[in-house]
């Protein structure tokens, strides 16, 4: 079995997650962010807390949207060239959902140029935030244990088929103007002050699961949904944590979940700037990652 490298796009939040995830040898392909006349590489020179504070005070959101850009051809190529230089034979690259942009497809096209020189698996995570990052962490753990790539890819697919993100966006402005909330009712929802409960569907798109007339009702629905996803699964067999942006309603979510009997078992992870800038600074929700038990079939 050859030497294998795990990569992840910067939207996987590995650099914003707990310290134990940051020095595992996972290579990070950085996505570009343009905000207030400056260009950033995600994870370098841009603090998400500071960015969300700035976003909260933008007066003309429609005309002052943060914009994102895919890594350049030269940047992606440099990661693959470095992998070859460092003696790697194979790469497992976890990418932000295709439902949020063209990064996966672009990296895949660049990877095709390395056929015969480097075996590259480019995976559409169909998600973002630390669920995406955890897939890379898990892949690295399995690589370190000597698990075959074939099995690793199946293990990742098992999680991707079952993972859940569910939450609320306190204001719809950013989602609507960025075009990230699928469905024709999005703009009408803004006009009617509806607070949607959102999640990632099977295609990796952000869609509305339910519409409520208040933030409190949306948060309660969010807790109810996460209870349904978990069911009677033992806490040792899943990870559950909050993800959020800026001055989010996550504190209200904590109060509700305590009353309703939901307990997270992993530290909160702030959403990466590239992902969070499309949602705006008022998002709060859950990331749920089931961990496959030995009695659960891989396929």
N, C-alpha and C positions, 0 to 999 in steps of 0.2 A: 504494500500500500504506500503510495507516494506521499510527499509532504503537502498538507492541505492548509489553506488560509481561509478564514472567515472574514467577510466584509459586510458592511451595513451602510445604508445611507444615513446622513446625519439626523434625519427626522426620527430615527429610532430612540432618541433621547438617552443614549448610553452615557453621554457626558453630563446629563442632568439627573441621572438616577443615582442611587446610593454608591458610595465610593468603591465598594467591593466589585462593581461591574466595570470599572474604568481602566483597569490594567490587565486585561485578559488577552491582549494581543489581537483584538478585533480591529481591522483596518476600517476607517470611516471615510466614505466618499461624501464630500461636503456640497450641499446645495446653496445656491446664491440667494441673498435677500436684499432688496432695495427698499430703503426707508428713509424718508426726509432727506433725499438728495445724496445719500451715501450707499455704497455697496458693501455687503458683508459676506463672508463665508460662514455658514452656520457653525457655531461652536467656537468661533474666533472673533473676539472683539465685540460680541453682542450678548449681553446678559438678558435672558428672557424676562426676568422680573422687571427690569428697567424698561424693556421694550413695551411690555403690556401696560405699564404705567403711562408711557407716552401715548400709546394707542387710545387709552381711556379718555385723553384730553384732546383728541383730534376733532376739530370743529366740523370740517367738511369731509366726512368719511368717503363719500362717493368719489371725490376728486383727489383724495390724499391717501389712497389705499397703499399699504405695503405690497410690493410685488415680489415674486419669487422667480428664479431662473434655474434651469437644469445645470449640472456641472458641464464644463466644456469638454469637447472631444479630447483636447490635450490633457485635461485633468483626469478623465477616466482612464485614458491610455497610460498615464504615468503610474496609476495604481497597479495596472496589470503588468507593465514593464518592471516595476519594482518587485512584484511577486516573483517574476521569472528570475530577476537578479538575485533575489534572496533564496532561490532554490526551491520554490514551490512548484508543484506539479498540477495542482488543482485548486480551484477557488469556489467557495459557496458564498454568493452575494445576495443579501436580503435587501429588498428595495421597498420604498414607499408605495402604497397602493396605486395601481393604474387608474383607479377612480378619482385620483387627486392630481393627475398630471402624467406627462410623458417620460418621466425619468427612467422607469423600468425598461421601456422599449428602447430608449436611447442607449442605455448601458448594454442591453442585449445586442444591439446592432454593433457596438464597438467590440463586444466580446467575440462576435463572429469572426473578426479579423485575426483572432488568436488560435483558430482551429489548427491543430497539429503542434502548437507550441505550449498551450496552457489550456487545461480543461476547465471551463467556467460554467457554473450553474447559476443563472440569474433568476431569482425567485420574486414573484409578485406577492408581497405579503398580504395584499388586500386590506391593509390597515395602516395606521401610523402610530405615533406616540410609543410608549415603552412596550406595548405588545409587539410591535415591529422589532424593537431592540432586544426584547427577551428571546425572540426566535433566533437572533444571532448569538446571544449568550448561550442558549441551549445547544445550538449547533456546535459552538466552540467546546462546550463541555463534552459532547459526544465525540468530537474529533480527538480530544485529549484522551478519551477512554479507548480510542482505537476502533470505534464503531464504523462500519462501512458507510460510504457515502449513500449508497442505495437505501439503507435503513434510515440514515439521518434525514434524507429527503421525505421519506414516508412519515417519520416522526413529526417533522415540521408540518406536513400536510394535515396530520391528525389534529394538531393544535389549531391550524388555520381554519379547519372545518368547524371548530367548536368555540373559538374565542368570541368574546363579546365586548363591545364598547357601547355604553348607554349613558346618556347625560342630557343636560339642558344647555342652551345658549340663552343667557339672560336677555340679550338683544340680538335681533336678526340682521342688523345692518351689514356686518362684514360678510356673513355667509351669503347674503343675497347679492351684494355688489360683486363679490368674488365668483359668483356662480357655482359655489360648492354645495349648496343645498338643492338636491334634485326635486323636481316637482313644480308644477305650474302654480301652486297655491302659495309659494314662498312669499311673493311680494304682498299678496292679499293678507297673509298672516301678519306681516309687519304693520299694515294699515289697521288691522283689527286688534293689535296688541296681544296676539296669541303667542303663548310660550310653548314651543314644540319640545317634545322629547325626541332626541335624535340618536341614531346609531349607524354603524357601518353595515350595509347589506352584504349579501354573498358576492356581489361584484366589486366590493370595496368602495362603494359610493356612500356619502352621507345622505341619509334620508330621514324623514320624519316618521316616527312610530306612532305618535299620538299628539294631539293638540289640546292644550289646556288654556284656561283663561287667567292663570296666575302663576307666578314663580313657585309658590308653595305647592300648588297642585301638581306642577311639573316635577318637582323634586320628589313628592310622594309617589308619583307614578314611576319615577326612575328607581326608587327603592323597591317598589313592588316588582318591577321587571327583573331586577338583579336577583331578587328572591326566587323568582320563577326559573331563571337560568341556573342558579345553584341547585335548587331542589333539595334533595336529601344528601347531596355529595359532602363527604367529610372534608373539613378545612385543610387537612394535610394533602388533599388531592386537588387543590387548586390554589392559585394566587388571586387575591382580590385587593385592588388599591384604587385610590382616587387619582384622577388626572384632572388638571385644571389650567386655566390661564388667569393671570392678573388678579384683580380684586374680585374673585369669583364667589359664587354662593356656596362654596364647599363647606364653610362653617355651618350653614343652615342644613346642609346635607348630613353632616355629622350628628347634629341634634336629632334629626328625623330618624336616621338609621339606628341610633341607640334606642329610641322608643319602639322601633319596629323589629328589633332583634337581629340586625345585620352587623357583622363585624369584619372589618378589613384585616388582612393578615400580612400585609406588605406595606412598606413606606409609600407615601404619596410621591408621584413623579409629575413635575410641571411639564406641560406640553411644549415641544420644541418651537422656537420662533417661526420656522418655515411652515409648520402645520398650524400653529396657534394663530398666526396672523390672518389666516383665512376665516377662522372662527370668531375672532375678536376677543377682547379681554374679559369676557363674562361667562366663560364656559366652566362647568363643573360636572363631573360624572365618574363612572367606574370603568376600570379595565378588569376583565375577568379572563383568566387563563387556566383552563383545566390541565391537570397533569395526569398523563395516562397511567392507570393502574395496571399491574401485571395481569389482572384477569380481563382486561379490555383488549380486544383484538386490534392490531395495528391497521388492518385493512378491512 
